[in-house]
Amino acid sequence: MIDRMCEVKICDYDCERWFAKNKGCCGRALMFEQEEELTPGDGGAERWVNGIWIIKKLGEEYSSGNCHKMIGSRSTMLLLSVGILAAFMVVEAEDPYIYLTWVVTYGTIAPVGKPQQGILINGLFPGPRLDCTTNNNVIINVINKIDQPFLLTWNGIKNRKSSWQDGTLGTNCPIPPGRSFTYHLQVKDQIGTFMYFPSTQMHKASGGFGGINIYSRARIPVPYAKPAGDFHLLLGDWYKAGHKALQRTLDSGRKLAFPDGLLINGKNEGIKFTGDPGKTYMIRLSNVGLSTSINFRIQGHKMKLVEMGGSHTIQTTYDSLDIHVGQSLAVLVTLNQQARDYFIVASSRFTSNVLTSTGYLRYSNSNVRASGALPAGPRATDVTWSVKQARSFRSNLTASAARPNPQGTYHYGTKKIAKTIQLSNSEAKINGRLRYAINGMSYVNPSTPLKLADWFNIPGVFNLQTFNKRRATAPARLATPVIGALLHDFVEIILTNTENTIQSWYLAGNDFWVVGYGPLKWTPAQRKHYNLVDAPLSYTIQVYPKSWTAILLPLDNKGMWNLRSQIWPRRYLGQELYVRVWNNQKSLYTEYDIPKNALLCGKARGKHV
């Protein structure tokens, strides 16, 4: 029996920390045989998730990573010596690791018929789906091979104690062309449906996005039977013009034209999903678009909502669902109709011209094509319908969260509000050009990321008093607003939309309870109408035209967190700010130190990490 692990290729320091001392180790070996390349094993000892070999030991999962070059060919033998097992024992308190390398390039795509330049990840449009389990450590080495600085952000991933990994220009220096950066994400105490996409410039308009699925740990029950399969549908509006052309339009002070189409997983039409009759499937929906709310429906089938914004919901059945920009949710669909193909439809909401994308749900035992009229959704301009649906969403208080405790164990309705923040979006002209603002301040990214400036005490980058002293009625101006808040403050945020278009807001690093919607102007008297019992938990929320939305949240995640419009042209032109959640305690219990691999730029260049 071979008793050595040979030719281990180390690709990053985390991998090296585990394996470097064991490259020449001897001792009794445990062997797992990979029967086929990139296919599941047959003994349950190992499984493949997006090409990553996950090895199970004593009921827990430890990732072998994809950075090890093992001896062998089609029937590769993975040899884990006693020494390596000892290395695992040293880190047994840690959670499993998954290692990925993503190469960002340009490539030709044709999602609406016309060939155009797209942004690909590992040659894929959309990018690869990221599957992981609660508490996994996900190490992603992103190599930038396009001609502009680039970042990915992880929409809805909290990155607890580590805003260093958020991937926005307020927290990270962008990855220069030809360089790489390794993100270290831990999906701590999270389950559900999420997405990633580029946060830099208008790159999102050309691709670079994909789905993230966080599965519950085996010992944590979910409030539904295990589905027979799992599909993640990325919905979004699309332009034939590339990201550079769209950015030039915005830089010139003009608005973008109406989108050219809607996509489902990178296609305007013809996408197919196949399932077996009588079985129930999970369909995850994410709106990765730039600016358009979307209604989704399946011909002849009901959808049971089970998760939204990373939280289990009361299981209500719907014929169609609105998904606003930046939002994700999951439904269960049972194939209980006559065997044939059925139309899948995504259509634009709150637009005078209606965009539509179609696909097919196919029963595996039939080759009968879909027929009949497309299933009807709500009237495109009907806001009341959407408000009514949004108010029907409720948290499932008896379901386990990502931990054994039920979701309802935190009684948010009894907490004392430490601070109320009122935010109002607006369209403005500054220096003769179109801008968007929050409380009259249109955000400008400094050359030094805010988080680096804060960590290194670099003066002149931002001022916490800029926002506090600003009157909401003051004329719009360019600024770098940062809201200061104390760690563990329980905060009320009122999002007010005085415009005629729907808004979508996102707060990084935190979840919040959506406790109320209302028309016109918010007043303190509206609090008596809040849902203080089972409001839905989310990280992205819509604000309807001429309306307000109220959210409550505990600021339990120390760091610098982006609060932005998910309507990407608005965010690009200034509708964003940052929230600095802070205490004076320097401790790894509240915040991790700056990563050793942090990219430095601006006034932070040359600083020691």
C-alpha positions in Angstrom: 0.0 0.0 0.0 1.3 3.4 -0.9 1.8 5.4 2.3 2.8 8.8 1.0 1.0 11.8 -0.4 3.0 13.0 -3.4 3.2 16.0 -5.7 0.9 18.3 -3.8 0.6 21.6 -5.6 -0.2 24.4 -3.2 -2.1 27.3 -4.7 -2.8 29.6 -1.7 -1.8 30.1 1.9 -4.9 28.4 3.4 -4.2 25.3 1.4 -0.6 25.5 2.4 -1.5 25.9 6.1 -3.3 22.5 6.0 -1.0 20.5 3.7 2.5 21.9 3.4 3.8 20.0 6.4 2.5 16.7 5.0 3.9 16.6 1.5 6.4 13.9 2.5 4.5 12.3 5.3 4.4 8.5 6.0 2.0 6.4 7.8 -1.2 4.4 7.3 -3.4 5.9 4.6 -7.1 6.3 4.1 -8.1 6.0 0.4 -11.1 7.3 -1.5 -11.5 6.3 -5.1 -12.8 8.8 -7.7 -14.7 6.5 -10.1 -15.1 9.2 -12.8 -13.8 12.6 -13.3 -16.2 15.3 -12.2 -18.9 12.9 -11.3 -20.3 11.8 -7.9 -18.7 8.9 -6.1 -20.7 5.8 -5.5 -19.9 5.2 -1.9 -21.0 8.4 -0.3 -17.5 9.1 0.9 -17.0 11.9 -1.5 -19.1 14.1 -3.7 -18.5 16.8 -6.3 -20.0 20.3 -6.0 -19.2 22.5 -9.0 -16.0 20.5 -9.6 -14.8 20.7 -5.9 -14.3 17.4 -4.2 -15.8 17.5 -0.7 -14.5 14.7 1.6 -16.7 13.6 4.6 -15.1 12.6 7.8 -16.9 11.7 11.0 -20.1 13.3 9.8 -18.5 16.6 9.0 -17.3 17.9 5.6 -13.8 19.0 4.8 -12.9 20.3 1.4 -9.9 18.8 -0.5 -10.0 21.9 -2.6 -9.2 22.1 -6.3 -5.7 23.2 -5.7 -4.1 19.8 -5.3 -2.5 18.0 -8.2 -2.8 14.3 -7.3 -1.0 11.4 -9.0 -3.1 9.2 -11.3 -5.5 9.6 -14.1 -9.1 8.6 -14.6 -9.2 6.5 -11.4 -7.4 8.9 -9.1 -6.4 7.7 -5.7 -6.6 10.4 -3.0 -4.3 9.3 -0.2 -4.8 10.9 3.2 -2.1 9.9 5.6 -2.3 9.9 9.4 -0.2 13.0 9.3 -2.8 14.8 7.1 -5.6 13.6 9.4 -3.7 15.1 12.2 -3.6 18.3 10.3 -7.3 18.1 10.0 -7.6 17.6 13.7 -5.7 20.8 14.4 -8.4 22.7 12.4 -11.3 20.6 13.5 -12.9 23.7 15.1 -13.0 25.3 11.7 -15.7 24.8 9.2 -15.2 23.1 5.8 -13.3 24.9 3.0 -14.1 25.1 -0.7 -11.5 26.4 -3.1 -12.3 28.0 -6.4 -10.4 29.8 -9.1 -12.5 32.2 -11.3 -10.9 33.8 -14.4 -12.7 36.9 -15.7 -12.4 37.5 -19.4 -14.3 39.0 -22.3 -16.0 36.8 -24.8 -18.7 36.9 -27.5 -22.3 36.3 -26.5 -25.6 36.8 -28.2 -28.4 36.8 -25.5 -30.8 38.8 -27.6 -29.7 37.7 -31.0 -27.0 40.2 -31.8 -23.4 39.1 -31.1 -21.8 41.4 -28.5 -18.9 41.4 -26.0 -19.8 39.9 -22.7 -18.0 39.4 -19.4 -17.4 35.7 -18.7 -16.2 33.8 -15.7 -14.3 30.6 -16.5 -15.7 31.0 -20.0 -19.3 31.0 -18.8 -22.2 33.4 -19.2 -23.8 33.6 -16.8 -21.0 32.7 -14.4 -20.7 29.4 -12.5 -23.2 28.7 -9.8 -21.7 28.7 -6.3 -23.1 25.9 -4.1 -22.1 25.7 -0.5 -23.4 24.8 3.0 -24.0 27.0 6.0 -20.8 28.0 7.7 -18.6 26.9 4.8 -15.4 28.9 4.1 -15.4 29.7 0.4 -12.0 30.7 -1.0 -12.3 32.3 -4.5 -9.2 33.4 -6.4 -10.5 36.0 -8.9 -8.1 36.6 -11.8 -8.9 39.7 -13.8 -8.1 39.4 -17.5 -10.3 42.2 -18.8 -8.9 45.6 -19.6 -10.4 47.5 -16.6 -10.1 47.2 -12.8 -12.7 44.8 -11.5 -14.5 43.6 -8.3 -17.2 41.1 -7.5 -19.7 41.7 -4.7 -21.7 39.0 -2.9 -25.3 40.2 -2.8 -26.8 39.1 0.5 -23.7 37.4 1.9 -23.1 39.0 5.4 -19.3 38.4 5.6 -19.6 38.6 9.4 -16.8 40.6 11.0 -15.2 41.1 7.6 -16.4 43.9 5.4 -12.9 43.4 3.8 -14.5 40.8 1.6 -17.6 42.7 0.5 -16.1 43.6 -2.9 -17.2 47.3 -3.3 -15.1 50.3 -3.9 -15.8 51.5 -0.4 -14.2 48.4 1.1 -11.8 47.1 -1.5 -9.3 48.4 -4.0 -10.3 47.0 -7.4 -8.3 44.2 -9.0 -6.1 45.7 -11.7 -6.0 44.1 -15.2 -3.7 41.1 -15.1 -3.8 40.8 -11.3 -5.8 38.6 -8.9 -7.4 38.8 -5.5 -8.5 35.9 -3.3 -11.8 36.4 -1.5 -12.3 34.5 1.8 -16.1 34.3 2.3 -17.7 32.5 5.3 -21.4 32.0 4.9 -21.8 32.0 8.6 -25.3 31.2 9.9 -26.9 31.7 6.4 -29.1 29.6 4.2 -31.0 30.5 1.0 -30.7 32.0 -2.4 -28.2 34.8 -3.3 -26.2 36.1 -6.2 -22.9 37.7 -7.1 -22.1 40.3 -9.7 -19.5 43.0 -10.6 -19.7 46.1 -8.5 -17.3 48.2 -10.5 -18.3 50.7 -13.2 -21.1 49.3 -15.4 -19.6 45.9 -15.7 -22.8 44.2 -14.5 -24.4 45.3 -17.8 -22.2 42.8 -19.7 -22.4 39.8 -17.4 -20.0 38.5 -14.7 -23.0 37.5 -12.6 -24.2 34.1 -11.2 -26.2 32.4 -8.5 -25.3 31.4 -5.0 -27.1 28.6 -3.2 -26.5 28.1 0.5 -27.8 24.8 1.7 -28.8 24.0 5.3 -26.5 21.7 7.3 -27.7 18.1 7.5 -28.6 18.3 11.2 -30.7 21.5 10.8 -34.2 20.6 9.5 -35.9 22.7 6.8 -39.7 23.2 6.8 -40.3 21.2 3.7 -39.5 17.8 2.2 -36.3 17.5 0.2 -37.0 18.6 -3.4 -36.2 16.2 -6.3 -34.1 18.9 -7.9 -32.9 22.5 -7.7 -32.9 25.1 -10.4 -31.6 28.7 -10.1 -33.0 31.1 -12.6 -31.2 34.4 -13.1 -33.7 37.0 -14.4 -32.8 40.4 -15.7 -33.2 43.2 -18.3 -30.5 43.4 -21.0 -29.0 45.9 -23.5 -27.4 45.2 -26.8 -24.9 47.9 -26.1 -21.9 46.9 -24.0 -21.0 48.2 -20.6 -18.6 50.8 -21.9 -21.2 52.3 -24.3 -23.8 52.4 -21.5 -21.3 54.0 -19.2 -20.4 56.7 -21.7 -24.2 57.5 -22.0 -24.4 58.0 -18.2 -21.2 59.9 -18.0 -22.5 62.3 -20.7 -25.4 63.2 -18.4 -28.1 61.2 -20.2 -30.4 58.4 -19.0 -30.2 54.9 -20.5 -32.7 54.0 -23.1 -35.4 51.3 -22.5 -33.8 47.8 -22.3 -33.7 45.6 -25.4 -35.0 42.5 -23.7 -35.2 40.2 -20.7 -33.1 37.2 -20.0 -33.6 33.9 -18.2 -30.1 32.4 -17.5 -28.6 34.4 -20.3 -31.2 33.6 -22.9 -34.1 35.7 -24.1 -36.1 32.6 -25.1 -35.9 28.8 -25.3 -34.3 27.9 -21.9 -35.6 24.5 -20.7 -35.9 22.8 -17.4 -36.8 19.1 -17.1 -38.4 17.3 -14.2 -40.1 14.0 -13.5 -43.9 13.9 -13.2 -45.3 13.9 -9.7 -42.1 15.3 -8.1 -41.5 18.6 -6.5 -38.6 20.9 -7.5 -37.1 24.0 -5.9 -36.9 26.9 -8.3 -34.7 29.8 -7.1 -35.3 33.2 -8.7 -32.8 36.1 -8.7 -33.2 39.5 -10.4 -29.7 40.3 -11.6 -30.8 43.0 -14.0 -30.0 46.7 -14.1 -33.3 48.5 -13.4 -36.4 46.5 -14.2 -38.7 44.7 -11.7 -39.9 41.3 -13.1 -43.0 39.2 -12.7 -42.4 35.4 -13.0 -45.0 32.6 -13.6 -45.3 29.1 -14.9 -48.2 28.0 -17.1 -50.6 25.7 -15.3 -48.5 25.5 -12.1 -48.7 27.0 -8.6 -45.6 28.2 -6.8 -45.2 27.8 -3.1 -42.9 30.5 -1.6 -40.6 28.9 1.0 -37.6 31.3 1.3 -36.9 34.9 0.6 -33.9 37.0 1.4 -32.1 34.1 3.1 -35.0 33.3 5.5 -37.8 30.7 5.6 -41.2 32.2 4.9 -44.8 31.2 5.7 -45.6 28.8 2.8 -48.1 30.7 0.7 -49.0 29.7 -2.8 -48.9 32.2 -5.7 -49.8 32.1 -9.4 -47.0 34.7 -10.1 -44.4 36.6 -8.1 -42.8 40.0 -8.4 -39.0 40.0 -8.0 -37.4 43.4 -7.8 -33.9 44.3 -8.8 -31.4 42.6 -6.5 -33.9 40.3 -4.8 -33.8 36.5 -4.6 -36.4 34.0 -3.4 -37.2 30.3 -3.7 -40.4 28.4 -4.5 -41.5 24.8 -4.7 -43.2 23.6 -7.8 -44.9 20.2 -8.1 -45.2 18.7 -11.6 -48.8 17.5 -11.1 -50.2 18.4 -14.5 -50.6 16.4 -17.8 -47.2 15.4 -19.2 -46.0 18.0 -21.8 -44.1 21.2 -21.9 -45.3 24.4 -20.1 -44.4 28.0 -20.7 -42.2 29.8 -18.2 -42.7 33.5 -18.4 -40.8 36.5 -17.1 -42.2 40.0 -17.9 -41.3 43.5 -17.0 -43.2 45.4 -14.3 -44.0 49.1 -14.0 -43.1 49.8 -17.6 -45.3 51.2 -20.4 -43.7 48.8 -22.9 -43.7 45.2 -21.7 -40.7 43.1 -22.2 -41.1 39.3 -22.1 -38.8 36.3 -21.9 -40.0 32.7 -22.2 -38.7 29.3 -21.4 -40.1 25.8 -20.9 -40.8 23.5 -18.0 -40.6 20.0 -19.6 -42.0 16.8 -18.2 -39.4 14.1 -18.7 -41.9 11.5 -20.0 -43.3 13.7 -22.8 -42.2 15.4 -26.0 -45.4 17.4 -26.5 -44.6 21.0 -27.0 -46.1 23.9 -25.0 -49.3 25.3 -26.4 -51.9 27.9 -25.7 -51.6 31.5 -24.6 -48.8 32.6 -22.3 -50.0 32.7 -18.7 -51.1 36.2 -17.8 -49.5 38.2 -15.0 -50.7 41.4 -13.3 -51.2 44.5 -15.4 -47.7 45.9 -16.0 -48.4 49.2 -14.4 -50.5 47.9 -11.4 -48.6 49.0 -8.3 -51.4 48.1 -5.9 -51.2 44.4 -6.9 -47.5 44.4 -6.0 -48.0 46.2 -2.7 -50.7 43.7 -1.7 -48.5 40.7 -2.6 -45.5 42.2 -0.7 -47.7 42.6 2.4 -48.6 38.9 2.3 -45.0 37.8 2.9 -44.4 36.6 6.4 -41.5 35.0 8.3 -41.9 31.4 9.4 -41.4 31.7 13.1 -41.3 28.0 13.9 -38.8 27.0 11.2 -35.1 26.6 12.2 -32.8 29.3 10.9 -29.3 28.4 9.9 -28.9 27.4 13.5 -31.1 25.1 15.6 -33.0 28.0 17.2 -36.3 29.0 15.4 -36.3 32.1 13.4 -38.8 33.7 15.8 -36.6 33.6 18.9 -35.4 37.1 18.3 -38.3 39.4 19.3 -37.5 42.4 17.2 -40.8 44.0 17.9 -39.9 44.5 21.6 -36.5 46.2 21.0 -36.0 49.8 21.8 -35.0 51.9 18.7 -31.7 53.6 19.3 -31.7 55.6 16.1 -34.0 56.5 13.3 -32.5 57.3 9.9 -34.6 58.8 7.2 -33.3 58.5 3.6 -34.9 60.0 0.6 -33.8 59.4 -3.0 -33.9 62.1 -5.7 -32.9 62.9 -9.2 -30.8 66.0 -9.7 -28.6 68.0 -12.0 -25.1 68.8 -10.6 -22.7 70.8 -12.8 -25.2 70.4 -15.6 -25.2 66.6 -15.6 -27.6 63.9 -14.4 -27.0 62.6 -10.9 -28.9 60.7 -8.3 -28.7 61.5 -4.6 -29.7 60.4 -1.0 -30.8 63.3 1.1 -29.3 65.6 -1.5 -25.8 64.0 -1.5 -24.6 62.3 -4.6 -21.9 59.8 -3.7 -18.4 60.0 -5.3 -15.9 57.2 -4.7 -12.6 58.4 -3.2 -9.4 57.1 -4.5 -8.8 55.4 -1.1 -11.5 52.9 -0.1 -13.3 54.0 3.1 -12.5 50.9 5.0 -8.8 51.3 4.3 -8.9 54.9 5.3 -10.7 54.0 8.5 -8.3 51.1 9.4 -5.1 53.1 8.8 -6.6 56.4 10.2 -6.0 58.2 6.9 -7.4 61.8 7.2 -9.3 63.6 4.5 -11.1 60.6 2.9 -14.5 60.9 4.7 -16.2 62.8 7.5 -18.9 61.2 9.7 -20.4 64.7 10.2 -21.1 65.2 6.5 -24.3 63.2 6.6 -25.4 64.2 10.1 -25.3 67.9 9.3 -27.1 67.6 5.9 -30.6 68.9 5.5 -32.7 66.6 3.2 -34.1 69.7 1.5 -30.7 71.2 0.7 -29.6 71.5 -2.9 -28.0 68.4 -4.3 -24.2 68.2 -4.3 -21.3 65.8 -4.7 -20.1 64.2 -1.5 -18.9 61.0 0.2 -21.5 60.4 2.8 -20.9 57.9 5.6 -23.4 57.3 8.4 -21.9 56.6 11.8 -23.6 54.0 14.0 -22.6 52.0 17.1 -22.2 48.3 17.1 -25.4 46.6 18.4 -27.6 49.7 17.9 -31.1 48.7 17.0 -32.0 51.0 14.1 -35.1 52.1 12.2 -34.6 53.2 8.6 -37.3 55.0 6.7 -36.8 54.8 2.9 -38.8 57.6 1.2 -39.4 57.7 -2.5 -40.8 61.0 -3.8 -40.3 60.0 -7.5 -42.7 58.3 -9.9 -40.5 55.2 -10.4 -40.0 52.2 -8.2 -36.8 52.0 -6.1 -34.8 49.0 -4.8 -32.5 49.4 -1.8 -29.8 47.1 -0.5 -27.8 47.1 2.8 -24.6 44.9 2.9 -23.6 42.9 5.9 -27.0 43.0 7.6 -30.5 41.6 7.4 -33.5 43.7 8.3 -37.2 43.2 9.0 -39.5 44.9 6.5 -42.2 46.2 8.9 -44.2 48.5 6.8 -45.2 50.1 3.5 -47.2 53.2 3.0 -48.1 56.0 0.5 -47.0 59.6 0.6 -45.0 60.9 3.6 -44.0 58.8 6.6 -44.8 60.1 10.1 -44.1 58.5 13.5 -47.8 57.7 13.7 -47.2 55.0 11.1 -45.4 52.9 13.7 -48.7 51.7 15.1 -49.3 49.9 11.7 -45.9 48.1 11.7 -45.8 44.3 11.6 -43.8 43.7 14.8 -44.4 39.9 15.0 -43.6 38.1 11.8 -42.3 40.6 9.2 -40.2 39.1 6.4 -36.4 39.3 6.8 -34.4 40.5 3.8 -31.4 42.5 2.7 -33.0 44.1 -0.4 -36.3 45.9 -0.4 -38.4 47.8 -2.9 -39.9 51.3 -2.3 -43.0 52.0 -4.4 -43.5 55.3 -6.3 -44.6 58.2 -4.1 -44.3 55.9 -1.0 -42.2 54.8 1.9 -40.9 51.6 3.3 -39.8 51.0 7.0 -37.2 48.5 8.1 -35.8 47.6 11.5 -32.4 46.0 12.1 -29.8 45.3 14.8 -26.4 46.6 13.6 -24.5 43.5 14.9 -21.8 43.3 12.2 -18.9 45.7 12.7 -17.4 47.2 9.5 -18.0 49.5 6.6 -21.2 48.5 4.8 -22.6 49.7 1.5 -26.2 51.0 1.5 -27.1 51.5 -2.2 -29.7 51.6 -4.9 -30.0 48.3 -6.7 -31.1 50.2 -9.8 -27.6 50.2 -11.3 -27.6 53.4 -13.3 -28.8 55.3 -10.2 -26.1 53.6 -8.1 -23.4 54.4 -10.7 -24.5 58.1 -10.6 -24.4 58.5 -6.9 -27.4 56.9 -5.1 -25.4 55.1 -2.4 -23.6 55.7 0.8 -21.9 53.7 3.5 -22.7 52.8 7.1 -19.8 52.6 9.5 -20.8 50.2 12.3 -18.2 50.7 15.1 -17.1 50.3 18.6 -13.7 51.1 20.2 -12.9 47.5 21.1 -10.1 46.1 18.9 -10.8 42.4 19.1 -11.2 39.5 16.7 -14.4 38.8 18.5 -16.0 41.8 16.8 -13.9 42.3 13.6 -11.2 40.5 11.8 -7.9 42.3 11.0 -7.1 43.5 7.5 -6.3 40.4 5.3 -2.7 39.8 4.5 -3.5 39.8 0.8 -5.4 43.1 0.8 -4.8 45.2 -2.3 -3.7 48.7 -1.4 -4.4 51.9 -3.4 -4.8 55.6 -3.1 -3.5 57.0 0.2 -3.2 53.4 1.6 -0.6 52.4 -0.9 2.6 51.4 0.9 0.9 50.8 4.3 1.9 47.7 6.2 -0.7 44.9 6.6 
